[in-house]
Amino acid sequence: MSETHTTVAPEAPVFPPGRYGRRREKGRRRSKVPAILALVVLLAALSVISVRLYRQYGDPNYDAQVITYTDITDTQVRLDFRLTVPSGGSAVCLLRARDRAGNEVAREEVTVTAPPGEKHLTVQHRLSTTGRAFIGEVLRCRPAA
């Protein structure tokens, strides 16, 4: 009876010397310490950058949320939004309206001042539009100069 490759126990393949590069030795492994250390340094650097950018650009003291947009006609839209400012502070908010296609039909900066001791305001503003608005938005609010 003849034996085929399916009946013979597989052995480690033997490659011609120098043909396929240097083979790794069985017992020797690379250390994972440098890779882990590099990952920790990268995460620390990204965390420092994130905190710095948040302090520079992310100001939670000036936060606006759209409540509703109503009274939509071909020439106007009324935008109601809630605004958080520092107690008794002022903010300049950039409002905009867009049509169904996404084209901007109105843009306006509005200055809002909170009464002394109040931080949360509800603001209503009527935007004049150049076409029929589909949506009203508060793009951003920043401290008043």
Backbone torsions as a table, in degrees:
resi	resn	phi	psi	omega
1	MET	NA	133.4	-178.4
2	SER	-93.6	151.9	-179.9
3	GLU	-102.2	142.6	177.4
4	THR	-113.6	178.8	-178.9
5	HIS	-67.0	-17.4	179.1
6	THR	-82.5	-18.4	-178.5
7	THR	-102.5	-10.3	-179.7
8	VAL	-93.2	137.6	178.7
9	ALA	-65.5	133.9	-178.5
10	PRO	-71.7	139.5	176.0
11	GLU	-115.8	167.4	177.8
12	ALA	-62.8	134.7	-178.4
13	PRO	-66.8	149.7	178.0
14	VAL	-110.4	120.4	-179.5
15	PHE	-103.7	149.6	177.0
16	PRO	-61.8	139.0	-177.5
17	PRO	-61.8	135.6	175.7
18	GLY	77.6	0.4	-174.3
19	ARG	-85.4	-38.4	-174.3
20	TYR	-116.1	24.7	179.3
21	GLY	84.4	-176.9	-177.2
22	ARG	-81.9	135.5	177.6
23	ARG	-89.3	145.5	175.8
24	ARG	-76.1	147.2	176.0
25	GLU	-79.9	150.2	-174.2
26	LYS	-62.0	-43.6	-172.5
27	GLY	-84.6	-12.5	-174.1
28	ARG	-96.1	125.5	177.3
29	ARG	-127.7	153.0	177.2
30	ARG	-76.2	147.9	179.2
31	SER	-77.7	139.3	179.4
32	LYS	-90.4	-5.5	-176.6
33	VAL	-60.1	-47.1	179.6
34	PRO	-61.6	-38.2	179.5
35	ALA	-66.8	-42.2	179.1
36	ILE	-66.5	-41.7	178.8
37	LEU	-62.8	-41.9	178.0
38	ALA	-64.2	-38.8	178.3
39	LEU	-65.2	-42.1	178.8
40	VAL	-64.2	-42.7	178.5
41	VAL	-64.0	-41.6	178.7
42	LEU	-63.1	-45.6	178.9
43	LEU	-63.4	-39.5	178.2
44	ALA	-64.3	-43.5	178.9
45	ALA	-63.6	-42.6	178.3
46	LEU	-65.0	-36.8	177.7
47	SER	-64.9	-43.5	179.0
48	VAL	-62.6	-42.9	179.1
49	ILE	-64.3	-41.7	180.0
50	SER	-62.6	-45.9	180.0
51	VAL	-63.4	-41.9	-179.2
52	ARG	-64.9	-43.2	178.6
53	LEU	-67.1	-36.6	177.9
54	TYR	-64.8	-42.6	178.4
55	ARG	-64.5	-33.2	-177.4
56	GLN	-80.1	-42.2	-172.2
57	TYR	-115.0	-25.3	-176.7
58	GLY	-95.4	105.2	-178.3
59	ASP	-114.7	102.9	-178.3
60	PRO	-71.1	-9.0	178.7
61	ASN	-71.5	-18.9	-179.0
62	TYR	-121.7	85.3	-175.7
63	ASP	-120.7	128.9	179.9
64	ALA	-123.1	141.6	177.0
65	GLN	-134.1	130.6	179.0
66	VAL	-73.9	129.2	175.5
67	ILE	-89.6	-53.1	179.1
68	THR	-161.0	161.2	170.7
69	TYR	-129.6	124.5	-174.0
70	THR	-136.4	-172.9	179.5
71	ASP	50.4	47.1	-178.0
72	ILE	-81.4	122.9	174.0
73	THR	-131.5	-171.6	178.4
74	ASP	-73.3	-14.5	-175.2
75	THR	-123.6	-1.0	-177.6
76	GLN	-159.5	165.0	169.7
77	VAL	-151.2	138.3	177.6
78	ARG	-99.4	127.5	-176.8
79	LEU	-112.7	123.3	175.3
80	ASP	-108.9	127.0	179.8
81	PHE	-142.8	155.2	178.2
82	ARG	-103.2	135.4	-175.0
83	LEU	-129.5	136.0	174.2
84	THR	-110.4	124.5	178.5
85	VAL	-131.4	164.6	172.8
86	PRO	-60.6	151.8	-175.7
87	SER	-50.1	118.4	179.5
88	GLY	73.0	11.7	-175.6
89	GLY	-88.6	178.7	178.4
90	SER	-123.5	154.3	177.3
91	ALA	-142.1	151.9	172.1
92	VAL	-111.2	119.6	-177.7
93	CYS	-111.7	138.8	177.7
94	LEU	-98.2	116.8	-179.1
95	LEU	-107.8	150.8	177.2
96	ARG	-150.8	154.9	175.1
97	ALA	-126.9	143.7	178.8
98	ARG	-128.6	153.9	176.8
99	ASP	-89.3	-177.1	-177.1
100	ARG	-60.4	-31.0	-179.2
101	ALA	-80.6	-6.6	-179.5
102	GLY	94.1	1.4	178.8
103	ASN	-75.2	142.5	179.5
104	GLU	-76.6	126.0	179.0
105	VAL	-113.2	-8.0	175.6
106	ALA	-159.7	146.9	175.7
107	ARG	-152.8	131.8	-178.0
108	GLU	-155.2	142.9	173.2
109	GLU	-97.5	132.4	-177.5
110	VAL	-123.2	131.7	176.3
111	THR	-96.3	128.3	-178.5
112	VAL	-123.5	132.0	179.4
113	THR	-120.2	130.2	179.2
114	ALA	-84.6	143.6	173.8
115	PRO	-64.5	155.9	-179.6
116	PRO	-55.8	133.3	178.3
117	GLY	85.3	-4.1	-179.9
118	GLU	-108.7	143.3	-179.6
119	LYS	-114.4	-26.8	-174.9
120	HIS	-112.2	126.5	-178.7
121	LEU	-123.5	149.6	168.7
122	THR	-113.6	122.1	-172.3
123	VAL	-118.6	137.8	172.1
124	GLN	-116.9	131.4	178.5
125	HIS	-141.8	137.4	179.0
126	ARG	-98.4	120.2	177.7
127	LEU	-95.8	132.2	172.5
128	SER	-84.5	128.3	-175.1
129	THR	-113.6	160.2	176.7
130	THR	-95.6	-3.1	178.6
131	GLY	-161.5	-179.7	-178.9
132	ARG	-72.8	121.1	-178.9
133	ALA	-80.1	149.6	175.1
134	PHE	-110.5	-31.5	-177.3
135	ILE	-147.5	147.0	174.1
136	GLY	-116.6	141.1	-173.9
137	GLU	-138.1	151.4	167.4
138	VAL	-106.1	111.1	-176.3
139	LEU	-74.9	-45.3	-179.5
140	ARG	-167.0	159.0	173.5
141	CYS	-130.7	143.2	-179.3
142	ARG	-140.0	165.1	178.8
143	PRO	-61.5	141.9	176.8
144	ALA	-74.2	140.5	-177.5
145	ALA	-76.0	NA	NA
